């Protein structure tokens, strides 16, 4: 059986907001803690095997028993995925985005909140 999770905890510069993102330290870094955007780079978590590389913007946030679940949608191919929030994610945006009317429309190329 193939391994479905590859730990990949590298830092990066966010393509959506331009901020430098440090490694998470305890799990794989999936998205920017400042703007909550991600990149469509994985087929299975952490494998970096997807060639799409589109920016995945948050389209929803739901509270869960261990924090929040962020739903992202790829701006290139439309894939939708869900990920757990990280300890250093913007609590302001997580709470704000639990109301879908507070999520900006990223389909028109609008930039993320800073």
C-alpha positions as CSV (number, residue, x, y, z in Angstrom):
1,X,0.0,0.0,0.0
2,X,1.3,3.4,-0.9
3,X,2.2,6.0,1.8
4,X,-0.5,8.7,1.7
5,X,1.2,11.3,4.0
6,X,4.7,12.6,3.5
7,X,6.0,15.1,6.1
8,X,7.1,18.2,4.3
9,X,7.6,21.1,6.6
10,X,9.5,23.6,4.6
11,X,9.2,27.4,4.9
12,X,8.2,29.4,1.8
13,X,7.2,32.8,0.5
14,X,3.4,32.9,0.1
15,X,2.4,33.5,-3.5
16,X,-0.9,35.1,-2.4
17,X,0.3,37.7,0.2
18,X,4.1,37.7,-0.3
19,X,4.9,37.1,3.4
20,X,7.7,34.7,4.5
21,X,6.3,31.6,6.2
22,X,8.5,29.7,8.6
23,X,8.3,25.9,9.0
24,X,5.5,24.7,11.3
25,X,7.8,22.5,13.4
26,X,5.3,19.8,14.5
27,X,3.6,18.7,11.2
28,X,3.6,19.6,7.5
29,X,3.0,23.2,6.6
30,X,0.0,23.3,4.3
31,X,-1.0,27.0,4.0
32,X,0.0,30.5,4.9
33,X,-0.8,31.4,8.5
34,X,-1.2,35.1,7.5
35,X,-3.7,34.9,4.7
36,X,-4.7,31.2,4.9
37,X,-4.0,30.6,1.2
38,X,-2.4,27.4,0.0
39,X,-0.9,26.0,-3.2
40,X,-2.2,23.1,-5.2
41,X,1.0,21.1,-5.2
42,X,0.0,17.8,-3.5
43,X,-1.8,14.8,-4.8
44,X,-1.4,13.2,-1.4
45,X,-0.5,15.3,1.6
46,X,3.1,16.5,1.5
47,X,4.1,14.6,-1.7
48,X,4.5,17.8,-3.9
49,X,3.5,15.6,-6.9
50,X,0.7,17.8,-8.4
51,X,1.7,19.9,-11.5
52,X,-1.1,22.4,-11.2
53,X,0.6,24.8,-8.7
54,X,-2.5,27.1,-8.6
55,X,-3.2,29.3,-5.5
56,X,-5.9,27.7,-3.4
57,X,-7.9,30.3,-1.6
58,X,-10.0,29.7,1.5
59,X,-13.7,29.4,0.6
60,X,-14.9,28.3,4.0
61,X,-13.8,27.7,7.6
62,X,-15.6,25.5,10.1
63,X,-14.9,25.0,13.8
64,X,-13.9,21.5,14.8
65,X,-13.2,19.8,18.1
66,X,-9.4,20.5,17.6
67,X,-9.5,24.0,16.1
68,X,-10.7,24.8,12.6
69,X,-11.0,23.1,9.2
70,X,-10.2,25.3,6.2
71,X,-11.7,24.6,2.8
72,X,-9.6,25.8,-0.1
73,X,-10.5,26.0,-3.8
74,X,-7.8,26.1,-6.5
75,X,-7.8,29.2,-8.7
76,X,-6.6,27.3,-11.7
77,X,-8.3,23.9,-11.8
78,X,-11.1,24.3,-9.3
79,X,-10.1,21.4,-7.0
80,X,-11.5,21.7,-3.5
81,X,-9.7,20.4,-0.5
82,X,-9.9,20.6,3.3
83,X,-7.1,21.0,5.8
84,X,-6.7,21.5,9.6
85,X,-5.7,24.9,10.8
86,X,-2.3,25.3,12.4
87,X,-1.5,26.7,15.8
88,X,0.0,29.9,14.3
89,X,-2.9,30.7,11.8
90,X,-4.5,34.1,12.0
91,X,-7.2,33.6,14.6
92,X,-8.8,36.8,13.3
93,X,-9.3,35.4,9.8
94,X,-10.3,31.9,11.0
95,X,-13.1,33.4,13.1
96,X,-14.0,36.0,10.4
97,X,-14.2,33.3,7.6
98,X,-16.6,31.1,9.6
99,X,-19.2,33.4,8.1
100,X,-19.1,32.8,4.3
101,X,-20.2,36.4,3.7
102,X,-16.9,37.6,5.1
103,X,-14.7,35.7,2.6
104,X,-13.4,37.9,-0.2
105,X,-14.1,37.0,-3.8
106,X,-10.7,35.8,-5.1
107,X,-12.0,34.8,-8.6
108,X,-11.4,38.3,-10.0
109,X,-7.7,38.4,-9.0
110,X,-8.3,40.4,-5.9
111,X,-5.4,40.3,-3.4
112,X,-5.6,38.8,0.1
113,X,-6.1,40.8,3.2
114,X,-2.8,41.9,4.8
